[in-house]
Amino acid sequence: MTGKPLHDYSISEAGKLLREGKVTSMELTTHALDRIAALDGAINSFILVTTERALSDAETADADFAKGIDKGPMQGIPYGLKDIYDTAGIPSTCHSKLRVDVVPEEDCVVEQAFKAQGGVMLGKLATHEFALGGPSFDLPFPPARNPWNPEHIPGGSSSGSGAAVAAGFMRMAMGSDTGGSIRGPAAYCGTVGLKPTYGLLSRRGIFPLSYTLDHAGPLAWTVEDCAIAMDTITSYDPLDPGSADVPKPDYLGGLGKGVEGMKIGIPRHWYEQAEGVSAETVGAIDDAVQVLAKLGAEVETIELPEYDLFNACGRVIMFSEAFAIHEQDYQTQPLDFGFLTYMRMTLGAFVTAADLTQAMRLRRELAQAVNAKLKTYDAIITASSLAPAPRFADMPVGMPVNWPIHTMPFNVTGNPAMSIPTGFSASGLPLSMQIAGRAFDEPTILRIGAAFEAAAQIQTRRPALEMAQAA
């Protein structure tokens, strides 16, 4: 029937098989459900597997194909949602004791789009509590683990999304990104993770962490799969105050066109001398940049404001807005939060109006500096993470964790940014880089990512969980 395991087919490859009648959505779905049942016990990527819903979605998709009804590239394709996305009639817990019994009456806008195109929802995926506190062991559900080595974290807060895609449970899963929560798990789990331009995707029905920093976006096994997901869910939403009324980008049109003649800027000072950076990370970025140069891109070192300015600015805004969202529960039910969530939220209680005002002022200056560079350069390449995924055992006891994700600048500025694998460390863990671009110019960073991906062929290697199943 097919030449490789069903989970190894991309969205477009699986879609072609579906439309040629060589595979059914029910076969894709039962394969995914069987794989989850066999392997997810080791990585805990799911909070809830929605088996009945998935089988019903697959049956509907196959029936539509049989009638000649084609709703789009996601028809019949399994996917998952980070469990901060509202799903009608299905619990949406935010991985928190405070919401274990919450069952929304309506789908979030993103889920409405996947439903309309005939996608197959496999379930709700693990997250850090309220997309803020984790990885934690004092929550109603265990933390997700890294498929490349379960002793290591998968990143956060879209931890289950990164782990599930890397493990081959689905080709694409939705996450959210406030300070790096899509790109961090993508970096640690060896997937592609796209934080779109602020306002490009509706966040209505997604539980907020920070109103002015939150982004919804996909994690996927390939750049093309990210592009297909974005094409499915991009639309203006007048009921989301942050939604941007702009033309829908052509995410797929530039894939395969290469990087000949493009100019790429590298702010090496952001990561080369940063505390905790690994030589393997720097070397892998250098190698990746050389690949792009050989493909015809012009690469230059650039200077931007110091990374720590972006990081401090973003954290002041994030913690203050998070505290505002959770203030009532913080005051009335503090013991129902996990320890890490409570500790991080407490930081927001001490942010003054002056602090927040200065951060908002600085934010405009930092955005102007980045956008000024992007008048000269088509994209900026930097680190997604300073080092491979740390071990759970390395988590400090009794204090919040500060992992070396290096992603905050583009939450502060709102520019699109994508993490993409660059190779592997000596320990077998994924390495990565980050590609950022002009506002609403996702097609350019997808084009650059696709060119590198095609040349590097990193996605041909799967985690050990895959080898264990094949054995």
Backbone torsions as a table, in degrees:
resi	resn	phi	psi	omega
1	MET	NA	-49.2	178.2
2	THR	-138.1	165.4	-173.6
3	GLY	-97.2	-3.4	-179.8
4	LYS	-152.4	168.7	179.8
5	PRO	-56.0	145.0	-174.4
6	LEU	-59.7	-32.3	-178.0
7	HIS	-74.2	-10.3	179.3
8	ASP	-87.9	-5.8	177.3
9	TYR	-82.7	135.5	176.6
10	SER	-69.9	174.0	177.5
11	ILE	-59.3	-46.2	-178.5
12	SER	-67.9	-38.6	178.1
13	GLU	-65.3	-45.6	178.3
14	ALA	-64.8	-37.8	178.1
15	GLY	-62.6	-38.8	177.7
16	LYS	-64.0	-43.1	178.0
17	LEU	-63.1	-40.3	178.5
18	LEU	-61.6	-43.8	-176.3
19	ARG	-75.7	-22.2	175.5
20	GLU	-88.1	-4.1	-179.7
21	GLY	75.1	17.4	-179.5
22	LYS	-86.9	-14.3	175.8
23	VAL	-151.7	156.0	177.0
24	THR	-110.8	159.3	174.6
25	SER	-62.6	-33.9	178.5
26	MET	-63.2	-37.0	177.6
27	GLU	-68.0	-43.3	176.8
28	LEU	-60.0	-41.2	-174.6
29	THR	-73.4	-45.5	179.3
30	THR	-66.5	-33.9	174.5
31	HIS	-61.2	-44.5	-179.8
32	ALA	-65.2	-44.8	-179.2
33	LEU	-64.2	-39.8	177.5
34	ASP	-64.7	-39.0	-179.8
35	ARG	-67.1	-41.8	177.2
36	ILE	-61.3	-46.3	-179.3
37	ALA	-61.4	-35.4	-176.9
38	ALA	-79.4	-31.8	-166.8
39	LEU	-120.5	-21.7	-172.2
40	ASP	-72.5	-15.7	175.9
41	GLY	-60.0	-22.3	-179.6
42	ALA	-86.6	-20.8	-174.6
43	ILE	-126.1	-11.8	173.3
44	ASN	55.1	41.3	-178.7
45	SER	-74.1	-24.1	-178.2
46	PHE	-100.3	139.4	163.5
47	ILE	-87.7	-39.3	-178.9
48	LEU	-146.8	123.9	172.1
49	VAL	-92.8	118.2	-176.2
50	THR	-93.1	72.0	-172.4
51	THR	-59.4	-51.0	-177.2
52	GLU	-62.7	-42.9	178.2
53	ARG	-61.9	-42.9	-178.7
54	ALA	-63.0	-45.7	-179.4
55	LEU	-65.6	-36.6	177.1
56	SER	-66.6	-43.2	177.2
57	ASP	-59.9	-43.0	-178.7
58	ALA	-65.6	-40.9	178.9
59	GLU	-62.1	-43.0	178.6
60	THR	-63.9	-43.1	179.8
61	ALA	-61.5	-44.7	179.4
62	ASP	-64.0	-39.6	178.6
63	ALA	-63.7	-39.6	178.2
64	ASP	-65.8	-43.0	176.8
65	PHE	-58.6	-41.8	-179.0
66	ALA	-63.2	-28.9	178.5
67	LYS	-88.2	-0.6	-177.6
68	GLY	81.4	15.5	178.8
69	ILE	-91.5	121.6	-179.8
70	ASP	-123.1	109.6	-174.4
71	LYS	-90.8	-8.5	-179.7
72	GLY	139.5	174.6	-171.9
73	PRO	-65.1	-18.7	178.4
74	MET	-87.1	-3.9	-178.1
75	GLN	-60.9	123.2	178.6
76	GLY	81.7	2.1	-175.3
77	ILE	-97.3	125.7	177.0
78	PRO	-69.8	143.5	177.4
79	TYR	-149.4	172.0	177.5
80	GLY	-137.4	162.6	-178.3
81	LEU	-125.1	132.0	169.0
82	LYS	-54.7	139.6	-170.9
83	ASP	-80.7	38.2	163.2
84	ILE	-113.8	0.8	178.1
85	TYR	-88.5	124.5	178.4
86	ASP	-66.9	135.9	178.0
87	THR	-134.0	121.4	-174.8
88	ALA	-60.9	125.4	176.7
89	GLY	75.9	2.8	-178.4
90	ILE	-126.0	131.0	-177.9
91	PRO	-52.2	140.5	176.5
92	SER	-129.5	94.3	-163.3
93	THR	-95.1	-16.8	-171.2
94	CYS	55.5	21.8	178.4
95	HIS	59.9	33.0	-172.3
96	SER	-130.8	144.0	173.0
97	LYS	-57.6	-31.1	-177.3
98	LEU	-68.6	-16.3	-176.5
99	ARG	-130.8	19.4	-175.9
100	VAL	-62.8	-23.9	-178.2
101	ASP	-105.6	10.2	-177.6
102	VAL	-81.6	122.4	176.8
103	VAL	-125.4	103.5	-177.0
104	PRO	-62.9	153.8	176.2
105	GLU	-90.3	-19.3	-177.6
106	GLU	-128.9	151.9	173.1
107	ASP	-77.8	149.2	168.3
108	CYS	-65.5	164.2	-175.6
109	VAL	-62.3	-38.9	179.0
110	VAL	-61.5	-45.5	179.3
111	GLU	-65.3	-35.5	175.4
112	GLN	-58.0	-40.3	-179.4
113	ALA	-67.7	-43.1	178.4
114	PHE	-64.0	-39.8	177.1
115	LYS	-61.7	-45.2	-177.2
116	ALA	-61.8	-30.2	179.5
117	GLN	-93.6	7.1	173.4
118	GLY	80.2	25.4	176.2
119	GLY	-70.6	165.8	-177.3
120	VAL	-116.6	108.2	-177.5
121	MET	-84.0	120.2	-179.5
122	LEU	-84.9	-26.1	179.9
123	GLY	156.4	-170.9	-177.4
124	LYS	-106.4	136.3	-168.6
125	LEU	-107.9	150.4	-177.3
126	ALA	-59.8	150.4	177.5
127	THR	-145.0	167.9	163.3
128	HIS	-71.3	148.6	-175.8
129	GLU	-54.4	125.1	-178.3
130	PHE	51.9	29.0	179.8
131	ALA	62.5	24.0	-175.3
132	LEU	-133.2	-47.3	-169.2
133	GLY	-105.5	106.3	177.7
134	GLY	171.6	176.9	-1.1
135	PRO	-72.0	137.6	-173.4
136	SER	-128.9	148.4	178.0
137	PHE	-109.2	7.5	-179.6
138	ASP	-111.0	29.9	-179.5
139	LEU	-112.9	169.8	-177.3
140	PRO	-65.6	-18.8	-178.7
141	PHE	-129.4	148.9	-179.7
142	PRO	-70.3	155.9	176.4
143	PRO	-71.6	148.7	174.2
144	ALA	-67.7	155.9	179.6
145	ARG	-122.3	163.1	-175.5
146	ASN	-81.5	122.8	-178.4
147	PRO	-61.6	-24.8	179.8
148	TRP	-73.4	-27.7	175.2
149	ASN	-166.4	105.8	-175.0
150	PRO	-61.6	-10.6	174.8
151	GLU	-76.4	-8.7	-177.3
152	HIS	-109.8	153.6	180.0
153	ILE	-74.8	154.8	176.1
154	PRO	-94.1	4.2	-173.7
155	GLY	87.1	171.5	-179.1
156	GLY	-159.2	169.2	9.9
157	SER	-92.1	-7.8	179.1
158	SER	-82.6	53.9	-171.6
159	SER	-66.0	-46.5	179.9
160	GLY	-66.3	-33.5	179.6
161	SER	-65.5	-46.7	177.9
162	GLY	-63.2	-44.1	-178.0
163	ALA	-66.3	-42.1	-177.1
164	ALA	-66.1	-40.1	178.5
165	VAL	-68.4	-44.4	179.9
166	ALA	-62.5	-36.0	-178.9
167	ALA	-76.3	-7.2	179.3
168	GLY	80.9	21.8	176.6
169	PHE	-77.3	-25.5	179.0
170	MET	-158.9	160.3	-179.5
171	ARG	-82.0	-27.2	-175.1
172	MET	-149.7	142.0	174.4
173	ALA	-139.6	150.3	-179.9
174	MET	-91.8	139.5	175.4
175	GLY	-130.2	-172.1	173.4
176	SER	-137.9	156.6	-171.2
177	ASP	-141.4	112.4	178.4
178	THR	-110.8	-32.9	174.9
179	GLY	-140.5	8.6	-179.0
180	GLY	137.4	18.0	-169.6
181	SER	-77.4	-5.7	166.2
182	ILE	-98.2	-48.4	-173.9
183	ARG	-71.6	-29.3	177.2
184	GLY	-64.2	-55.1	176.3
185	PRO	-60.8	-35.2	176.5
186	ALA	-62.4	-43.1	-179.8
187	ALA	-64.2	-45.9	-176.3
188	TYR	-75.0	-28.1	-176.2
189	CYS	-101.3	-2.6	176.2
190	GLY	75.4	32.5	176.2
191	THR	-113.7	177.2	170.7
192	VAL	-91.6	136.5	178.4
193	GLY	-139.3	122.6	-174.8
194	LEU	-112.3	120.4	166.4
195	LYS	-94.7	107.9	-178.0
196	PRO	-70.6	175.2	172.5
197	THR	-57.6	141.2	177.0
198	TYR	-55.2	127.4	176.7
199	GLY	93.6	-7.4	-176.6
200	LEU	-74.4	-36.9	176.6
201	LEU	-109.1	141.4	176.6
202	SER	-68.5	139.1	176.0
203	ARG	-107.6	7.5	-178.7
204	ARG	-65.8	126.7	-176.6
205	GLY	89.9	3.9	173.9
206	ILE	-107.5	126.2	-174.6
207	PHE	-62.9	126.9	-173.0
208	PRO	-79.5	151.6	167.3
209	LEU	-111.4	-44.8	-179.9
210	SER	-148.8	112.8	-171.6
211	TYR	-57.9	-33.9	-174.5
212	THR	-98.1	-0.9	178.6
213	LEU	-119.4	-15.8	-174.5
214	ASP	-68.6	138.3	172.9
215	HIS	-135.2	139.9	167.9
216	ALA	-94.6	149.0	179.4
217	GLY	-173.9	167.6	-176.1
218	PRO	-96.3	151.2	163.9
219	LEU	-115.2	135.2	-174.2
220	ALA	-148.8	167.6	-179.0
221	TRP	-77.1	-26.5	-179.7
222	THR	-135.4	162.0	176.0
223	VAL	-61.3	-43.5	-179.8
224	GLU	-60.2	-40.3	178.6
225	ASP	-62.9	-37.6	174.3
226	CYS	-61.1	-43.8	-178.3
227	ALA	-63.7	-41.2	178.8
228	ILE	-64.0	-43.0	177.9
229	ALA	-60.7	-45.3	179.4
230	MET	-61.9	-39.6	179.2
231	ASP	-63.5	-31.7	-178.6
232	THR	-72.7	-37.4	-166.5
233	ILE	-111.5	0.4	-179.3
234	THR	-80.3	123.1	173.1
235	SER	-166.1	153.6	176.2
236	TYR	-74.5	136.1	180.0
237	ASP	-124.9	101.3	-177.3
238	PRO	-65.0	-14.2	179.3
239	LEU	-91.1	-4.4	170.7
240	ASP	-99.8	111.5	-176.3
241	PRO	-58.4	-22.7	179.6
242	GLY	-92.5	-1.0	-175.6
243	SER	-72.6	138.4	-177.5
244	ALA	-99.8	127.9	179.2
245	ASP	-88.0	81.7	-177.7
246	VAL	-129.5	159.6	177.1
247	PRO	-61.1	144.2	178.4
248	LYS	-68.6	124.6	179.1
249	PRO	-64.8	156.3	173.7
250	ASP	-91.2	89.8	-173.7
251	TYR	-68.4	-31.3	-171.2
252	LEU	-96.8	-20.0	-171.0
253	GLY	-63.5	-30.9	-177.1
254	GLY	-90.8	-8.4	-178.0
255	LEU	-64.5	132.0	-179.3
256	GLY	91.2	-3.9	-178.3
257	LYS	-89.5	-5.4	174.9
258	GLY	77.6	-172.7	-175.0
259	VAL	-123.4	12.2	-179.7
260	GLU	-52.1	124.0	176.5
261	GLY	85.5	-4.8	178.8
262	MET	-76.4	151.3	175.7
263	LYS	-110.9	128.3	-177.2
264	ILE	-124.8	130.2	178.4
265	GLY	-102.9	139.9	-178.4
266	ILE	-120.9	108.9	174.9
267	PRO	-82.0	76.4	-173.8
268	ARG	-60.4	-30.1	-178.1
269	HIS	-65.4	-17.9	177.0
270	TRP	-65.9	-35.4	-169.6
271	TYR	-127.3	-26.1	-171.8
272	GLU	-62.9	-35.5	-178.7
273	GLN	-111.6	13.8	-177.8
274	ALA	-70.1	147.8	178.4
275	GLU	-63.4	128.2	178.1
276	GLY	89.7	-0.7	-179.8
277	VAL	-70.6	141.7	178.6
278	SER	-97.9	145.5	177.4
279	ALA	-60.5	-32.4	179.3
280	GLU	-65.3	-38.9	178.7
281	THR	-63.8	-48.5	-179.7
282	VAL	-62.7	-44.2	-179.6
283	GLY	-62.8	-39.7	-179.4
284	ALA	-67.4	-37.5	176.3
285	ILE	-66.3	-43.6	177.8
286	ASP	-58.4	-43.8	179.4
287	ASP	-63.9	-41.1	-179.7
288	ALA	-64.8	-41.2	178.8
289	VAL	-63.6	-38.0	176.9
290	GLN	-64.1	-36.7	175.6
291	VAL	-60.3	-46.8	180.0
292	LEU	-64.6	-36.8	177.6
293	ALA	-63.9	-40.6	178.2
294	LYS	-66.5	-26.2	177.6
295	LEU	-82.0	-2.8	174.1
296	GLY	112.5	3.1	177.6
297	ALA	-81.3	147.9	173.9
298	GLU	-95.9	118.9	-173.4
299	VAL	-114.4	129.9	-179.7
300	GLU	-136.1	149.0	173.2
301	THR	-78.3	136.3	-179.0
302	ILE	-128.3	164.2	176.2
303	GLU	-113.3	135.9	174.8
304	LEU	-133.2	167.2	173.6
305	PRO	-53.6	152.7	-174.6
306	GLU	-58.6	143.2	-179.1
307	TYR	-55.4	-40.1	-176.2
308	ASP	-61.1	-27.7	176.2
309	LEU	-66.5	-45.6	177.3
310	PHE	-61.0	-44.0	-175.9
311	ASN	-64.8	-46.0	179.4
312	ALA	-64.3	-43.4	179.2
313	CYS	-58.6	-50.0	-177.6
314	GLY	-64.8	-38.3	-177.6
315	ARG	-71.5	-36.2	175.2
316	VAL	-60.6	-45.3	-179.9
317	ILE	-67.1	-46.5	-176.5
318	MET	-62.4	-48.9	-176.6
319	PHE	-68.4	-36.3	179.7
320	SER	-68.8	-40.8	-179.9
321	GLU	-72.0	-36.0	176.6
322	ALA	-62.8	-43.1	178.9
323	PHE	-62.9	-40.3	179.1
324	ALA	-60.9	-39.6	-179.1
325	ILE	-68.3	-37.5	-172.7
326	HIS	-105.6	8.2	-171.2
327	GLU	-55.5	-44.0	-176.4
328	GLN	-63.2	-47.9	178.7
329	ASP	-66.1	-35.1	178.6
330	TYR	-60.1	-38.1	-177.4
331	GLN	-83.1	-31.5	-172.6
332	THR	-104.3	-25.2	-178.0
333	GLN	-135.9	49.5	-173.1
334	PRO	-61.1	-31.6	-177.0
335	LEU	-76.8	-7.7	177.6
336	ASP	-86.3	-9.9	171.9
337	PHE	-81.9	151.3	167.4
338	GLY	-66.1	159.1	-174.9
339	PHE	-59.9	-46.7	-177.2
340	LEU	-65.9	-39.5	178.0
341	THR	-61.5	-46.7	-179.3
342	TYR	-60.3	-43.9	-179.5
343	MET	-63.6	-44.0	-178.7
344	ARG	-69.2	-38.2	179.9
345	MET	-67.3	-32.2	179.3
346	THR	-59.3	-33.2	177.8
347	LEU	-56.9	-37.7	-179.8
348	GLY	-67.5	-25.2	179.6
349	ALA	-67.8	-19.8	-175.8
350	PHE	-104.4	4.2	175.5
351	VAL	-79.0	126.0	-179.5
352	THR	-88.5	166.6	175.5
353	ALA	-60.4	-36.5	178.1
354	ALA	-64.9	-42.4	178.2
355	ASP	-58.5	-48.6	-176.9
356	LEU	-66.0	-39.6	177.8
357	THR	-61.5	-44.2	179.0
358	GLN	-65.3	-37.4	178.8
359	ALA	-65.2	-41.3	179.3
360	MET	-66.3	-37.3	176.7
361	ARG	-65.5	-46.1	178.7
362	LEU	-62.2	-36.2	-179.3
363	ARG	-56.0	-43.9	179.4
364	ARG	-63.4	-41.3	-180.0
365	GLU	-64.7	-41.8	-179.7
366	LEU	-67.4	-40.0	177.9
367	ALA	-63.4	-40.5	178.6
368	GLN	-63.0	-38.7	180.0
369	ALA	-64.9	-44.1	179.2
370	VAL	-65.9	-45.7	-177.0
371	ASN	-69.1	-27.4	174.6
372	ALA	-64.2	-41.9	177.2
373	LYS	-64.4	-36.1	-177.3
374	LEU	-76.2	-1.8	168.6
375	LYS	-77.0	-25.3	179.3
376	THR	-97.5	-36.7	-174.7
377	TYR	-109.9	144.7	178.0
378	ASP	-73.8	-27.4	-178.2
379	ALA	-159.8	163.8	175.2
380	ILE	-119.8	134.1	176.0
381	ILE	-116.5	132.1	179.1
382	THR	-150.0	-171.4	179.3
383	ALA	-79.4	145.1	167.4
384	SER	-87.5	-40.3	178.6
385	SER	-140.0	149.6	-179.1
386	LEU	-79.6	-16.0	-175.5
387	ALA	-158.6	165.5	175.9
388	PRO	-63.2	170.3	-176.7
389	ALA	-57.5	128.7	176.6
390	PRO	-72.6	167.6	177.1
391	ARG	-86.4	151.5	172.7
392	PHE	-56.7	-37.1	-177.7
393	ALA	-65.4	-17.0	179.4
394	ASP	-86.9	-1.9	179.0
395	MET	-66.1	129.8	178.4
396	PRO	-66.4	145.1	-178.4
397	VAL	-87.3	130.6	172.9
398	GLY	79.3	16.2	177.9
399	MET	-152.8	154.8	179.0
400	PRO	-61.2	149.1	-178.4
401	VAL	-86.0	141.1	176.2
402	ASN	-125.3	83.3	-177.9
403	TRP	-78.0	156.1	-171.3
404	PRO	-83.4	46.7	170.6
405	ILE	-73.7	141.9	-171.0
406	HIS	-126.1	59.4	-165.6
407	THR	-124.0	-9.4	-171.1
408	MET	-60.0	-32.5	-174.5
409	PRO	-51.5	-39.3	-172.8
410	PHE	-88.7	-6.3	163.3
411	ASN	-77.8	-39.2	178.1
412	VAL	-63.1	-43.9	-176.4
413	THR	-86.0	-23.8	-177.3
414	GLY	85.4	-0.3	-179.5
415	ASN	-69.2	152.1	176.6
416	PRO	-69.8	144.2	179.7
417	ALA	-150.2	141.9	-175.9
418	MET	-132.9	132.2	171.7
419	SER	-92.7	137.4	-178.2
420	ILE	-140.4	141.0	-179.1
421	PRO	-64.0	144.0	176.9
422	THR	-117.7	-7.1	-178.2
423	GLY	150.2	-154.1	-175.0
424	PHE	-138.3	147.7	175.2
425	SER	-76.1	170.8	177.8
426	ALA	-61.5	-24.9	179.1
427	SER	-84.5	-0.5	177.5
428	GLY	88.6	9.0	178.9
429	LEU	-93.5	148.8	-177.3
430	PRO	-64.9	147.3	169.3
431	LEU	-114.7	164.2	-171.4
432	SER	-155.5	170.3	168.4
433	MET	-141.2	167.6	-177.2
434	GLN	-120.3	132.6	178.0
435	ILE	-115.5	122.0	180.0
436	ALA	-121.3	154.0	-176.5
437	GLY	-145.4	-169.2	-179.6
438	ARG	-70.1	155.0	177.9
439	ALA	-56.3	132.1	178.5
440	PHE	63.3	19.7	176.1
441	ASP	-111.9	45.3	174.1
442	GLU	-54.4	-36.3	-179.2
443	PRO	-55.3	-34.3	-179.1
444	THR	-70.1	-44.7	-179.2
445	ILE	-71.2	-31.3	173.8
446	LEU	-65.6	-40.0	178.9
447	ARG	-63.3	-44.2	178.0
448	ILE	-64.1	-45.6	179.6
449	GLY	-60.8	-41.8	-180.0
450	ALA	-65.7	-37.2	178.7
451	ALA	-64.8	-44.8	177.8
452	PHE	-65.7	-44.6	-179.0
453	GLU	-57.4	-43.6	-179.1
454	ALA	-65.7	-36.1	-178.8
455	ALA	-77.1	-36.8	-173.0
456	ALA	-85.9	-32.0	178.4
457	GLN	56.4	39.2	-178.4
458	ILE	-73.4	-31.1	-175.4
459	GLN	-72.2	2.7	175.3
460	THR	-78.0	-11.8	-178.5
461	ARG	-102.1	128.5	-179.0
462	ARG	-108.0	160.1	176.6
463	PRO	-63.6	167.4	-178.5
464	ALA	-60.7	-26.1	177.8
465	LEU	-58.8	-37.3	178.0
466	GLU	-65.6	-43.5	-179.7
467	MET	-66.0	-35.3	179.8
468	ALA	-64.5	-38.0	179.7
469	GLN	-70.8	-35.7	-177.8
470	ALA	-72.0	-25.4	-176.4
471	ALA	-66.3	NA	NA
